[in-house]
């Protein structure tokens, strides 16, 4: 269950990263509220997952999910580059996430 909680925390990390873009420097109230709520939920869930998972693996997976999710949403929402090198880099992060999950003894 800790891995599921960690994955959800990573998705909320993506939410607050994208929310930062939409908040335009915290000048748009609703985007700012979403961003702050996403930050709180993300960190709260990470804290819960850390009760059962090693900090090194959990933190790296949390950041990785957030990073890859932000890359994907950046491509679709903001027209960011989807060049092969960028996509390969995101795939390498995914490989690292899978590797950490498979090699963490919990």
Backbone as JSON Lines, residues from 0, in Angstrom:
{"i":0,"aa":"X","n":[0.82,-1.2,0.0],"ca":[0.0,0.0,0.0],"c":[0.87,1.27,0.0]}
{"i":1,"aa":"X","n":[2.04,1.18,0.62],"ca":[2.92,2.35,0.68],"c":[3.34,2.81,-0.71]}
{"i":2,"aa":"X","n":[3.53,1.85,-1.63],"ca":[3.92,2.21,-2.99],"c":[2.78,2.93,-3.72]}
{"i":3,"aa":"X","n":[1.56,2.52,-3.47],"ca":[0.4,3.19,-4.08],"c":[0.29,4.62,-3.55]}
{"i":4,"aa":"X","n":[0.45,4.78,-2.25],"ca":[0.41,6.11,-1.65],"c":[1.53,6.98,-2.24]}
{"i":5,"aa":"X","n":[2.7,6.39,-2.4],"ca":[3.83,7.12,-2.97],"c":[3.54,7.54,-4.42]}
{"i":6,"aa":"X","n":[2.94,6.66,-5.19],"ca":[2.6,6.99,-6.58],"c":[1.59,8.15,-6.64]}
{"i":7,"aa":"X","n":[0.61,8.12,-5.76],"ca":[-0.37,9.21,-5.71],"c":[0.32,10.51,-5.3]}
{"i":8,"aa":"X","n":[1.24,10.42,-4.35],"ca":[2.01,11.6,-3.95],"c":[2.77,12.18,-5.13]}
{"i":9,"aa":"X","n":[3.34,11.3,-5.95],"ca":[4.06,11.74,-7.14],"c":[3.16,12.43,-8.14]}
{"i":10,"aa":"X","n":[1.94,11.93,-8.28],"ca":[0.98,12.58,-9.18],"c":[0.62,13.97,-8.69]}
{"i":11,"aa":"X","n":[0.46,14.11,-7.38],"ca":[0.18,15.44,-6.83],"c":[1.39,16.36,-6.97]}
{"i":12,"aa":"X","n":[2.59,15.79,-6.96],"ca":[3.77,16.61,-7.22],"c":[3.71,17.17,-8.63]}
{"i":13,"aa":"X","n":[3.31,16.34,-9.58],"ca":[3.11,16.82,-10.94],"c":[2.07,17.94,-10.95]}
{"i":14,"aa":"X","n":[1.01,17.77,-10.17],"ca":[-0.04,18.78,-10.09],"c":[0.46,20.12,-9.6]}
{"i":15,"aa":"X","n":[1.32,20.1,-8.59],"ca":[1.78,21.4,-8.1],"c":[2.84,22.01,-9.01]}
{"i":16,"aa":"X","n":[3.62,21.18,-9.68],"ca":[4.6,21.73,-10.63],"c":[3.89,22.44,-11.78]}
{"i":17,"aa":"X","n":[2.87,21.79,-12.33],"ca":[2.09,22.4,-13.41],"c":[1.29,23.58,-12.87]}
{"i":18,"aa":"X","n":[0.8,23.45,-11.65],"ca":[0.08,24.55,-11.03],"c":[0.93,25.81,-10.88]}
{"i":19,"aa":"X","n":[2.22,25.62,-10.64],"ca":[3.1,26.78,-10.56],"c":[3.1,27.56,-11.87]}
{"i":20,"aa":"X","n":[3.07,26.84,-12.98],"ca":[3.04,27.49,-14.29],"c":[1.72,28.25,-14.46]}
{"i":21,"aa":"X","n":[0.61,27.58,-14.15],"ca":[-0.7,28.21,-14.29],"c":[-0.91,29.37,-13.33]}
{"i":22,"aa":"X","n":[-0.26,29.34,-12.18],"ca":[-0.47,30.41,-11.2],"c":[0.19,31.72,-11.6]}
{"i":23,"aa":"X","n":[1.07,31.68,-12.59],"ca":[1.75,32.89,-13.1],"c":[2.37,33.69,-11.96]}
{"i":24,"aa":"X","n":[3.24,33.02,-11.22],"ca":[3.89,33.71,-10.11],"c":[2.97,34.0,-8.96]}
{"i":25,"aa":"X","n":[2.0,33.12,-8.74],"ca":[1.01,33.23,-7.67],"c":[0.12,34.46,-7.83]}
{"i":26,"aa":"X","n":[-0.13,34.85,-9.08],"ca":[-1.01,36.0,-9.34],"c":[-2.42,35.57,-9.73]}
{"i":27,"aa":"X","n":[-2.62,34.29,-9.98],"ca":[-3.95,33.79,-10.32],"c":[-4.47,32.99,-9.13]}
{"i":28,"aa":"X","n":[-5.51,33.48,-8.47],"ca":[-5.94,32.88,-7.19],"c":[-6.27,31.39,-7.25]}
{"i":29,"aa":"X","n":[-7.09,30.96,-8.21],"ca":[-7.5,29.55,-8.21],"c":[-6.34,28.62,-8.54]}
{"i":30,"aa":"X","n":[-5.49,29.02,-9.43],"ca":[-4.31,28.2,-9.74],"c":[-3.37,28.16,-8.54]}
{"i":31,"aa":"X","n":[-3.29,29.25,-7.82],"ca":[-2.45,29.3,-6.62],"c":[-3.0,28.37,-5.54]}
{"i":32,"aa":"X","n":[-4.31,28.4,-5.36],"ca":[-4.93,27.5,-4.36],"c":[-4.66,26.05,-4.74]}
{"i":33,"aa":"X","n":[-4.87,25.69,-6.02],"ca":[-4.61,24.32,-6.48],"c":[-3.15,23.94,-6.21]}
{"i":34,"aa":"X","n":[-2.25,24.85,-6.49],"ca":[-0.83,24.58,-6.31],"c":[-0.5,24.31,-4.85]}
{"i":35,"aa":"X","n":[-0.97,25.15,-3.97],"ca":[-0.68,25.0,-2.54],"c":[-1.32,23.72,-1.99]}
{"i":36,"aa":"X","n":[-2.56,23.46,-2.37],"ca":[-3.23,22.23,-1.91],"c":[-2.47,21.0,-2.43]}
{"i":37,"aa":"X","n":[-2.06,21.04,-3.68],"ca":[-1.31,19.91,-4.25],"c":[0.01,19.7,-3.53]}
{"i":38,"aa":"X","n":[0.67,20.79,-3.17],"ca":[1.92,20.68,-2.41],"c":[1.7,20.0,-1.07]}
{"i":39,"aa":"X","n":[0.67,20.43,-0.37],"ca":[0.37,19.87,0.95],"c":[0.03,18.4,0.85]}
{"i":40,"aa":"X","n":[-0.84,18.05,-0.1],"ca":[-1.24,16.65,-0.28],"c":[-0.03,15.8,-0.67]}
{"i":41,"aa":"X","n":[0.77,16.29,-1.6],"ca":[1.92,15.55,-2.07],"c":[2.9,15.27,-0.93]}
{"i":42,"aa":"X","n":[3.25,16.3,-0.18],"ca":[4.19,16.1,0.92],"c":[3.59,15.25,2.04]}
{"i":43,"aa":"X","n":[2.3,15.43,2.29],"ca":[1.65,14.61,3.31],"c":[1.66,13.13,2.95]}
{"i":44,"aa":"X","n":[1.34,12.83,1.7],"ca":[1.35,11.42,1.27],"c":[2.76,10.86,1.24]}
{"i":45,"aa":"X","n":[3.72,11.68,0.84],"ca":[5.12,11.23,0.88],"c":[5.5,10.87,2.32]}
{"i":46,"aa":"X","n":[5.12,11.7,3.26],"ca":[5.41,11.42,4.66],"c":[4.79,10.12,5.14]}
{"i":47,"aa":"X","n":[3.58,9.85,4.71],"ca":[2.91,8.59,5.09],"c":[3.66,7.41,4.47]}
{"i":48,"aa":"X","n":[4.02,7.52,3.2],"ca":[4.74,6.42,2.53],"c":[6.08,6.17,3.19]}
{"i":49,"aa":"X","n":[6.73,7.22,3.68],"ca":[8.05,7.06,4.29],"c":[8.01,6.3,5.61]}
{"i":50,"aa":"X","n":[6.84,6.11,6.17],"ca":[6.72,5.28,7.37],"c":[7.11,3.84,7.07]}
{"i":51,"aa":"X","n":[6.97,3.43,5.8],"ca":[7.17,2.04,5.44],"c":[8.25,1.81,4.39]}
{"i":52,"aa":"X","n":[8.68,2.86,3.72],"ca":[9.65,2.71,2.63],"c":[10.96,3.4,2.99]}
{"i":53,"aa":"X","n":[12.06,2.9,2.43],"ca":[13.34,3.58,2.64],"c":[13.32,4.97,2.01]}
{"i":54,"aa":"X","n":[13.91,5.93,2.71],"ca":[13.84,7.32,2.26],"c":[14.5,7.52,0.9]}
{"i":55,"aa":"X","n":[15.62,6.88,0.64],"ca":[16.31,7.07,-0.64],"c":[15.48,6.62,-1.82]}
{"i":56,"aa":"X","n":[14.92,5.44,-1.73],"ca":[14.09,4.92,-2.82],"c":[12.8,5.72,-2.96]}
{"i":57,"aa":"X","n":[12.14,5.98,-1.83],"ca":[10.86,6.68,-1.88],"c":[11.01,8.08,-2.45]}
{"i":58,"aa":"X","n":[12.02,8.8,-2.0],"ca":[12.2,10.17,-2.48],"c":[12.52,10.19,-3.98]}
{"i":59,"aa":"X","n":[13.39,9.29,-4.4],"ca":[13.76,9.25,-5.82],"c":[12.55,8.88,-6.69]}
{"i":60,"aa":"X","n":[11.74,7.95,-6.25],"ca":[10.54,7.57,-7.01],"c":[9.55,8.73,-7.04]}
{"i":61,"aa":"X","n":[9.36,9.39,-5.92],"ca":[8.44,10.53,-5.83],"c":[8.87,11.63,-6.8]}
{"i":62,"aa":"X","n":[10.13,11.98,-6.76],"ca":[10.64,13.01,-7.67],"c":[10.54,12.55,-9.12]}
{"i":63,"aa":"X","n":[10.85,11.28,-9.37],"ca":[10.8,10.76,-10.74],"c":[9.4,10.8,-11.32]}
{"i":64,"aa":"X","n":[8.41,10.38,-10.54],"ca":[7.03,10.44,-11.01],"c":[6.64,11.89,-11.31]}
{"i":65,"aa":"X","n":[7.0,12.78,-10.4],"ca":[6.7,14.19,-10.61],"c":[7.38,14.75,-11.84]}
{"i":66,"aa":"X","n":[8.64,14.38,-12.04],"ca":[9.39,14.89,-13.18],"c":[8.82,14.39,-14.5]}
{"i":67,"aa":"X","n":[8.58,13.1,-14.6],"ca":[8.05,12.53,-15.84],"c":[6.63,13.05,-16.11]}
{"i":68,"aa":"X","n":[5.82,13.11,-15.07],"ca":[4.47,13.65,-15.24],"c":[4.49,15.09,-15.71]}
{"i":69,"aa":"X","n":[5.42,15.87,-15.18],"ca":[5.52,17.27,-15.58],"c":[6.01,17.4,-17.01]}
{"i":70,"aa":"X","n":[6.93,16.55,-17.42],"ca":[7.39,16.56,-18.81],"c":[6.22,16.25,-19.75]}
{"i":71,"aa":"X","n":[5.46,15.21,-19.42],"ca":[4.33,14.81,-20.27],"c":[3.29,15.93,-20.35]}
{"i":72,"aa":"X","n":[2.92,16.48,-19.2],"ca":[1.92,17.55,-19.22],"c":[2.47,18.81,-19.88]}
{"i":73,"aa":"X","n":[3.74,19.07,-19.74],"ca":[4.35,20.21,-20.41],"c":[4.23,20.1,-21.92]}
{"i":74,"aa":"X","n":[4.4,18.89,-22.42],"ca":[4.27,18.65,-23.86],"c":[2.83,18.89,-24.31]}
{"i":75,"aa":"X","n":[1.87,18.32,-23.58],"ca":[0.47,18.39,-24.0],"c":[-0.2,19.72,-23.67]}
{"i":76,"aa":"X","n":[0.14,20.33,-22.55],"ca":[-0.56,21.55,-22.14],"c":[0.12,22.83,-22.62]}
{"i":77,"aa":"X","n":[1.45,22.78,-22.72],"ca":[2.19,24.01,-23.01],"c":[2.98,23.96,-24.32]}
{"i":78,"aa":"X","n":[2.82,22.88,-25.07],"ca":[3.5,22.78,-26.35],"c":[5.01,22.67,-26.25]}
{"i":79,"aa":"X","n":[5.49,22.14,-25.13],"ca":[6.94,21.98,-24.97],"c":[7.46,20.92,-25.93]}
{"i":80,"aa":"X","n":[8.73,20.93,-26.15],"ca":[9.37,20.03,-27.1],"c":[9.15,18.56,-26.73]}
{"i":81,"aa":"X","n":[8.9,17.75,-27.76],"ca":[8.8,16.3,-27.59],"c":[9.85,15.63,-28.46]}
{"i":82,"aa":"X","n":[11.04,16.23,-28.51],"ca":[12.07,15.65,-29.37],"c":[12.55,14.31,-28.8]}
{"i":83,"aa":"X","n":[13.12,13.47,-29.63],"ca":[13.51,12.12,-29.21],"c":[14.44,12.09,-27.99]}
{"i":84,"aa":"X","n":[15.39,13.0,-27.91],"ca":[16.31,12.99,-26.78],"c":[15.58,13.28,-25.47]}
{"i":85,"aa":"X","n":[14.63,14.17,-25.52],"ca":[13.85,14.51,-24.33],"c":[12.98,13.33,-23.89]}
{"i":86,"aa":"X","n":[12.34,12.69,-24.85],"ca":[11.51,11.53,-24.54],"c":[12.35,10.37,-24.03]}
{"i":87,"aa":"X","n":[13.52,10.16,-24.62],"ca":[14.42,9.1,-24.14],"c":[14.85,9.38,-22.71]}
{"i":88,"aa":"X","n":[15.13,10.63,-22.41],"ca":[15.52,11.0,-21.05],"c":[14.4,10.69,-20.06]}
{"i":89,"aa":"X","n":[13.16,10.99,-20.43],"ca":[12.02,10.67,-19.56],"c":[11.88,9.16,-19.39]}
{"i":90,"aa":"X","n":[12.12,8.41,-20.47],"ca":[12.07,6.94,-20.37],"c":[13.16,6.41,-19.44]}
{"i":91,"aa":"X","n":[14.31,7.04,-19.43],"ca":[15.37,6.62,-18.52],"c":[14.98,6.87,-17.07]}
{"i":92,"aa":"X","n":[14.28,7.97,-16.82],"ca":[13.77,8.22,-15.47],"c":[12.78,7.13,-15.07]}
{"i":93,"aa":"X","n":[11.9,6.76,-15.99],"ca":[10.93,5.69,-15.73],"c":[11.65,4.38,-15.44]}
{"i":94,"aa":"X","n":[12.7,4.09,-16.19],"ca":[13.48,2.88,-15.95],"c":[14.09,2.92,-14.54]}
{"i":95,"aa":"X","n":[14.54,4.07,-14.13],"ca":[15.09,4.2,-12.79],"c":[14.03,3.99,-11.72]}
{"i":96,"aa":"X","n":[12.84,4.51,-11.94],"ca":[11.74,4.32,-10.99],"c":[11.41,2.83,-10.86]}
{"i":97,"aa":"X","n":[11.31,2.16,-11.99],"ca":[11.01,0.71,-11.98],"c":[12.13,-0.04,-11.29]}
{"i":98,"aa":"X","n":[13.37,0.32,-11.6],"ca":[14.51,-0.35,-10.96],"c":[14.51,-0.18,-9.45]}
{"i":99,"aa":"X","n":[14.23,1.01,-8.98],"ca":[14.17,1.23,-7.53],"c":[13.04,0.44,-6.89]}
{"i":100,"aa":"X","n":[11.9,0.41,-7.56],"ca":[10.77,-0.35,-7.01],"c":[11.12,-1.83,-6.92]}
{"i":101,"aa":"X","n":[11.72,-2.37,-7.97],"ca":[12.03,-3.8,-8.0],"c":[13.14,-4.2,-7.03]}
{"i":102,"aa":"X","n":[14.02,-3.27,-6.71],"ca":[15.14,-3.61,-5.85],"c":[14.97,-3.16,-4.41]}
{"i":103,"aa":"X","n":[13.86,-2.55,-4.1],"ca":[13.58,-2.15,-2.72],"c":[12.85,-3.28,-2.03]}
{"i":104,"aa":"X","n":[13.39,-3.76,-0.92],"ca":[12.87,-4.97,-0.3],"c":[11.53,-4.84,0.42]}
{"i":105,"aa":"X","n":[10.73,-3.86,0.11],"ca":[9.44,-3.71,0.79],"c":[8.33,-3.76,-0.23]}
